[in-house]
Amino acid sequence: MEFFGIGLPELVVILVLTLIVVGPQRLPEVAAQIGRTIREFRRYSSGVTKELLDAVQDLEREYQDLRGELKAVSGEMRDKAEAFGRELTGVADDVRDKLQVEGPAPKPAADIPAPGDNGSSVTEVPASPALDAKIEESAE
């Protein structure tokens, strides 16, 4: 038998010392007081234990609720991301199809060589009799 780590021989020594210190007349009164104190301690410790267990259960319940909400939000986000990805893929396919149907984009006008252009950077203007006459008038 162990009580707070005290075996039977130690308990007998404690009882004998208590009998010597308290005396035989007050021993029943002291024993009753010790019994009440131990009973109150047990009641208090069981109350504290119950409160702690209730608090832990509340925390576990709240954790499970939050975990469920997180899973739901995660699933919604995953679904929306997949839908967005499908939509982007559809738009990319539409653009690709439109480019293939219309052919390549036309070159800008600056890149298209003029007829008779030999690739030089200076453009030759064809001779015009009216232009020649105006040049001669202005020279005089």
C-alpha positions, 0 to 999 in steps of 0.5 A: 500500500502506497499513499503519496509515496509513503509505505506501511512502515513509514505510515506507522512511524508517522501515526506513532509520532502523531500519537506522542505529539497530539496525545490520546485525547485529541487523536480522534479529533485530529484524525477527523480533521485530517480526513476532512482535509483529504476529502476536500482536497480530493473534491477540489482536485476532481473539480479542477480535473473536470474543468480542465477536461471540459476546457480541453474538450471545448478546444478540441471541438473548436479545433475540429470546427476550424479544421472543417471550415479550413477544408471547405475553404480550401476545397472552394479555392481549389475548385475556383482555381481549376475553373479559372485555369480551364477558362484561361486555357479556353481563352488561349485556345480561342486566340490560337484558333483565331490566329490560325484562321486569319493567318499571320499578322500583316507586316507594318507599312514601314517594313513593306518595300516600295515597288522598284526599291533596291533596298537603299535608304534613300527613296528616288522620286520619279521625274515629273515635268511639272515639278521640274518647271517649278524647280527652274522657276524658283532657281531664277 
